[in-house]
């Protein structure tokens, strides 16, 4: 299923991704640091949703209390709760 999440406290304006059989696919960030967000998407492709949340949750960006990776973890957690 495809999900869209609107991050809070980051430069990115939206995150789209799919969860297929418990794995993350097709992560796309809109806005944010292009190279970094593309890299995140490539690194988590095919990884279990649980593992992505475990690895990315709590990462901070500079002085901010969150980051694009942390927001992706929040988005995945929210999507898993809906499934």
C-alpha positions in Angstrom: 0.0 0.0 0.0 1.2 3.5 -0.8 1.5 6.1 2.0 2.0 9.8 2.0 3.3 11.6 5.1 3.8 15.3 5.7 6.8 15.8 8.0 7.1 18.3 10.7 10.2 20.2 11.6 12.3 19.3 8.5 13.0 20.8 5.1 11.2 18.1 3.3 7.5 18.8 2.6 6.3 15.2 2.0 7.4 11.6 2.0 5.8 8.8 -0.1 6.6 5.2 0.3 5.1 1.7 0.1 4.9 -1.2 2.5 4.8 -4.5 0.6 4.8 -7.7 2.7 6.3 -5.8 5.6 9.1 -4.3 3.6 9.7 -0.7 2.5 9.8 0.2 -1.1 9.8 3.3 -3.4 10.7 5.9 -0.8 10.4 9.4 -2.3 11.1 12.7 -0.4 9.8 16.0 -1.7 12.1 18.8 -0.6 15.0 18.5 1.8 18.6 17.8 0.8 18.2 15.9 -2.4 21.3 13.7 -2.2 20.7 12.7 1.4 17.1 11.9 0.9 17.8 9.9 -2.2 20.4 8.0 -0.3 18.0 7.2 2.5 15.5 5.9 0.0 18.1 3.7 -1.6 19.5 2.4 1.7 16.1 1.4 3.1 14.7 -0.2 -0.2 13.6 -3.7 0.6 14.4 -3.5 4.3 11.8 -4.6 6.8 9.6 -1.7 8.1 10.5 -2.6 11.7 14.2 -2.5 11.0 14.0 0.9 9.3 12.1 2.4 12.3 14.7 0.8 14.6 17.6 2.3 12.7 16.3 5.8 11.9 14.1 6.8 14.8 15.6 9.5 17.0 18.2 10.9 14.4 18.5 14.6 14.7 19.5 17.2 12.1 21.8 19.8 13.7 19.9 21.8 16.3 16.5 20.4 15.3 14.8 17.8 17.4 14.1 15.7 14.3 15.4 14.9 10.8 14.2 13.5 7.5 15.3 10.0 8.6 13.5 10.4 11.9 10.4 11.7 10.1 10.5 8.6 7.8 10.6 6.4 10.8 7.6 8.2 12.3 5.7 7.9 8.9 6.4 4.1 8.8 5.4 3.6 12.4 2.1 5.5 11.7 1.5 3.4 8.5 2.2 0.1 10.4 -0.4 1.1 13.0 -3.0 1.5 10.2 -2.3 -1.9 8.7 
